[in-house]
Amino acid sequence: MTTITRFEKPNLTNMPKDVGMKIFKEILNSPVPDRKKMMEEADILEKQMKEERENRKKNE
């Protein structure tokens, strides 16, 4: 027997006020992601993946 569990986003209107305020404060106080650093890391990983593919082609 298969069971399907569905997760939906919470409805803030049904939450207690203090819980909703904690969520909003957490969102507002979270640091902004450093997009430049993320892109640099992605470029490095992409370069490593290309090198690995080339090495595998050479070894075949």
Phi and psi in radians as a Rosetta constraint file:
Dihedral C 1 N 2 CA 2 C 2 CIRCULARHARMONIC -1.795 0.35
Dihedral N 2 CA 2 C 2 N 3 CIRCULARHARMONIC 2.342 0.35
Dihedral C 2 N 3 CA 3 C 3 CIRCULARHARMONIC -2.005 0.35
Dihedral N 3 CA 3 C 3 N 4 CIRCULARHARMONIC 2.442 0.35
Dihedral C 3 N 4 CA 4 C 4 CIRCULARHARMONIC -1.931 0.35
Dihedral N 4 CA 4 C 4 N 5 CIRCULARHARMONIC 2.178 0.35
Dihedral C 4 N 5 CA 5 C 5 CIRCULARHARMONIC -1.839 0.35
Dihedral N 5 CA 5 C 5 N 6 CIRCULARHARMONIC 2.204 0.35
Dihedral C 5 N 6 CA 6 C 6 CIRCULARHARMONIC -1.909 0.35
Dihedral N 6 CA 6 C 6 N 7 CIRCULARHARMONIC 2.372 0.35
Dihedral C 6 N 7 CA 7 C 7 CIRCULARHARMONIC -2.024 0.35
Dihedral N 7 CA 7 C 7 N 8 CIRCULARHARMONIC 2.264 0.35
Dihedral C 7 N 8 CA 8 C 8 CIRCULARHARMONIC -2.122 0.35
Dihedral N 8 CA 8 C 8 N 9 CIRCULARHARMONIC 2.778 0.35
Dihedral C 8 N 9 CA 9 C 9 CIRCULARHARMONIC -1.173 0.35
Dihedral N 9 CA 9 C 9 N 10 CIRCULARHARMONIC 2.572 0.35
Dihedral C 9 N 10 CA 10 C 10 CIRCULARHARMONIC -1.213 0.35
Dihedral N 10 CA 10 C 10 N 11 CIRCULARHARMONIC 2.565 0.35
Dihedral C 10 N 11 CA 11 C 11 CIRCULARHARMONIC -1.609 0.35
Dihedral N 11 CA 11 C 11 N 12 CIRCULARHARMONIC 1.902 0.35
Dihedral C 11 N 12 CA 12 C 12 CIRCULARHARMONIC -1.154 0.35
Dihedral N 12 CA 12 C 12 N 13 CIRCULARHARMONIC -0.358 0.35
Dihedral C 12 N 13 CA 13 C 13 CIRCULARHARMONIC -1.259 0.35
Dihedral N 13 CA 13 C 13 N 14 CIRCULARHARMONIC -0.372 0.35
Dihedral C 13 N 14 CA 14 C 14 CIRCULARHARMONIC -1.655 0.35
Dihedral N 14 CA 14 C 14 N 15 CIRCULARHARMONIC -0.032 0.35
Dihedral C 14 N 15 CA 15 C 15 CIRCULARHARMONIC -1.571 0.35
Dihedral N 15 CA 15 C 15 N 16 CIRCULARHARMONIC 2.714 0.35
Dihedral C 15 N 16 CA 16 C 16 CIRCULARHARMONIC -1.105 0.35
Dihedral N 16 CA 16 C 16 N 17 CIRCULARHARMONIC 2.619 0.35
Dihedral C 16 N 17 CA 17 C 17 CIRCULARHARMONIC -1.002 0.35
Dihedral N 17 CA 17 C 17 N 18 CIRCULARHARMONIC -0.753 0.35
Dihedral C 17 N 18 CA 18 C 18 CIRCULARHARMONIC -1.154 0.35
Dihedral N 18 CA 18 C 18 N 19 CIRCULARHARMONIC -0.596 0.35
Dihedral C 18 N 19 CA 19 C 19 CIRCULARHARMONIC -1.188 0.35
Dihedral N 19 CA 19 C 19 N 20 CIRCULARHARMONIC -0.778 0.35
Dihedral C 19 N 20 CA 20 C 20 CIRCULARHARMONIC -1.058 0.35
Dihedral N 20 CA 20 C 20 N 21 CIRCULARHARMONIC -0.732 0.35
Dihedral C 20 N 21 CA 21 C 21 CIRCULARHARMONIC -1.133 0.35
Dihedral N 21 CA 21 C 21 N 22 CIRCULARHARMONIC -0.676 0.35
Dihedral C 21 N 22 CA 22 C 22 CIRCULARHARMONIC -1.087 0.35
Dihedral N 22 CA 22 C 22 N 23 CIRCULARHARMONIC -0.707 0.35
Dihedral C 22 N 23 CA 23 C 23 CIRCULARHARMONIC -1.114 0.35
Dihedral N 23 CA 23 C 23 N 24 CIRCULARHARMONIC -0.828 0.35
Dihedral C 23 N 24 CA 24 C 24 CIRCULARHARMONIC -1.094 0.35
Dihedral N 24 CA 24 C 24 N 25 CIRCULARHARMONIC -0.720 0.35
Dihedral C 24 N 25 CA 25 C 25 CIRCULARHARMONIC -1.116 0.35
Dihedral N 25 CA 25 C 25 N 26 CIRCULARHARMONIC -0.700 0.35
Dihedral C 25 N 26 CA 26 C 26 CIRCULARHARMONIC -1.093 0.35
Dihedral N 26 CA 26 C 26 N 27 CIRCULARHARMONIC -0.738 0.35
Dihedral C 26 N 27 CA 27 C 27 CIRCULARHARMONIC -1.136 0.35
Dihedral N 27 CA 27 C 27 N 28 CIRCULARHARMONIC -0.805 0.35
Dihedral C 27 N 28 CA 28 C 28 CIRCULARHARMONIC -1.207 0.35
Dihedral N 28 CA 28 C 28 N 29 CIRCULARHARMONIC -0.513 0.35
Dihedral C 28 N 29 CA 29 C 29 CIRCULARHARMONIC -1.628 0.35
Dihedral N 29 CA 29 C 29 N 30 CIRCULARHARMONIC -0.041 0.35
Dihedral C 29 N 30 CA 30 C 30 CIRCULARHARMONIC -1.281 0.35
Dihedral N 30 CA 30 C 30 N 31 CIRCULARHARMONIC 2.503 0.35
Dihedral C 30 N 31 CA 31 C 31 CIRCULARHARMONIC -1.222 0.35
Dihedral N 31 CA 31 C 31 N 32 CIRCULARHARMONIC 2.611 0.35
Dihedral C 31 N 32 CA 32 C 32 CIRCULARHARMONIC -1.303 0.35
Dihedral N 32 CA 32 C 32 N 33 CIRCULARHARMONIC 2.312 0.35
Dihedral C 32 N 33 CA 33 C 33 CIRCULARHARMONIC -1.157 0.35
Dihedral N 33 CA 33 C 33 N 34 CIRCULARHARMONIC 2.513 0.35
Dihedral C 33 N 34 CA 34 C 34 CIRCULARHARMONIC -1.497 0.35
Dihedral N 34 CA 34 C 34 N 35 CIRCULARHARMONIC 1.654 0.35
Dihedral C 34 N 35 CA 35 C 35 CIRCULARHARMONIC -1.109 0.35
Dihedral N 35 CA 35 C 35 N 36 CIRCULARHARMONIC -0.642 0.35
Dihedral C 35 N 36 CA 36 C 36 CIRCULARHARMONIC -1.092 0.35
Dihedral N 36 CA 36 C 36 N 37 CIRCULARHARMONIC -0.788 0.35
Dihedral C 36 N 37 CA 37 C 37 CIRCULARHARMONIC -1.113 0.35
Dihedral N 37 CA 37 C 37 N 38 CIRCULARHARMONIC -0.730 0.35
Dihedral C 37 N 38 CA 38 C 38 CIRCULARHARMONIC -1.084 0.35
Dihedral N 38 CA 38 C 38 N 39 CIRCULARHARMONIC -0.729 0.35
Dihedral C 38 N 39 CA 39 C 39 CIRCULARHARMONIC -1.173 0.35
Dihedral N 39 CA 39 C 39 N 40 CIRCULARHARMONIC -0.668 0.35
Dihedral C 39 N 40 CA 40 C 40 CIRCULARHARMONIC -1.100 0.35
Dihedral N 40 CA 40 C 40 N 41 CIRCULARHARMONIC -0.759 0.35
Dihedral C 40 N 41 CA 41 C 41 CIRCULARHARMONIC -1.122 0.35
Dihedral N 41 CA 41 C 41 N 42 CIRCULARHARMONIC -0.682 0.35
Dihedral C 41 N 42 CA 42 C 42 CIRCULARHARMONIC -1.128 0.35
Dihedral N 42 CA 42 C 42 N 43 CIRCULARHARMONIC -0.696 0.35
Dihedral C 42 N 43 CA 43 C 43 CIRCULARHARMONIC -1.127 0.35
Dihedral N 43 CA 43 C 43 N 44 CIRCULARHARMONIC -0.712 0.35
Dihedral C 43 N 44 CA 44 C 44 CIRCULARHARMONIC -1.113 0.35
Dihedral N 44 CA 44 C 44 N 45 CIRCULARHARMONIC -0.792 0.35
Dihedral C 44 N 45 CA 45 C 45 CIRCULARHARMONIC -1.138 0.35
Dihedral N 45 CA 45 C 45 N 46 CIRCULARHARMONIC -0.663 0.35
Dihedral C 45 N 46 CA 46 C 46 CIRCULARHARMONIC -1.119 0.35
Dihedral N 46 CA 46 C 46 N 47 CIRCULARHARMONIC -0.716 0.35
Dihedral C 46 N 47 CA 47 C 47 CIRCULARHARMONIC -1.087 0.35
Dihedral N 47 CA 47 C 47 N 48 CIRCULARHARMONIC -0.760 0.35
Dihedral C 47 N 48 CA 48 C 48 CIRCULARHARMONIC -1.097 0.35
Dihedral N 48 CA 48 C 48 N 49 CIRCULARHARMONIC -0.693 0.35
Dihedral C 48 N 49 CA 49 C 49 CIRCULARHARMONIC -1.128 0.35
Dihedral N 49 CA 49 C 49 N 50 CIRCULARHARMONIC -0.734 0.35
Dihedral C 49 N 50 CA 50 C 50 CIRCULARHARMONIC -1.119 0.35
Dihedral N 50 CA 50 C 50 N 51 CIRCULARHARMONIC -0.728 0.35
Dihedral C 50 N 51 CA 51 C 51 CIRCULARHARMONIC -1.088 0.35
Dihedral N 51 CA 51 C 51 N 52 CIRCULARHARMONIC -0.718 0.35
Dihedral C 51 N 52 CA 52 C 52 CIRCULARHARMONIC -1.118 0.35
Dihedral N 52 CA 52 C 52 N 53 CIRCULARHARMONIC -0.712 0.35
Dihedral C 52 N 53 CA 53 C 53 CIRCULARHARMONIC -1.102 0.35
Dihedral N 53 CA 53 C 53 N 54 CIRCULARHARMONIC -0.751 0.35
Dihedral C 53 N 54 CA 54 C 54 CIRCULARHARMONIC -1.108 0.35
Dihedral N 54 CA 54 C 54 N 55 CIRCULARHARMONIC -0.712 0.35
Dihedral C 54 N 55 CA 55 C 55 CIRCULARHARMONIC -1.108 0.35
Dihedral N 55 CA 55 C 55 N 56 CIRCULARHARMONIC -0.689 0.35
Dihedral C 55 N 56 CA 56 C 56 CIRCULARHARMONIC -1.168 0.35
Dihedral N 56 CA 56 C 56 N 57 CIRCULARHARMONIC -0.675 0.35
Dihedral C 56 N 57 CA 57 C 57 CIRCULARHARMONIC -1.135 0.35
Dihedral N 57 CA 57 C 57 N 58 CIRCULARHARMONIC -0.670 0.35
Dihedral C 57 N 58 CA 58 C 58 CIRCULARHARMONIC -1.182 0.35
Dihedral N 58 CA 58 C 58 N 59 CIRCULARHARMONIC -0.614 0.35
Dihedral C 58 N 59 CA 59 C 59 CIRCULARHARMONIC -1.391 0.35
Dihedral N 59 CA 59 C 59 N 60 CIRCULARHARMONIC -0.231 0.35
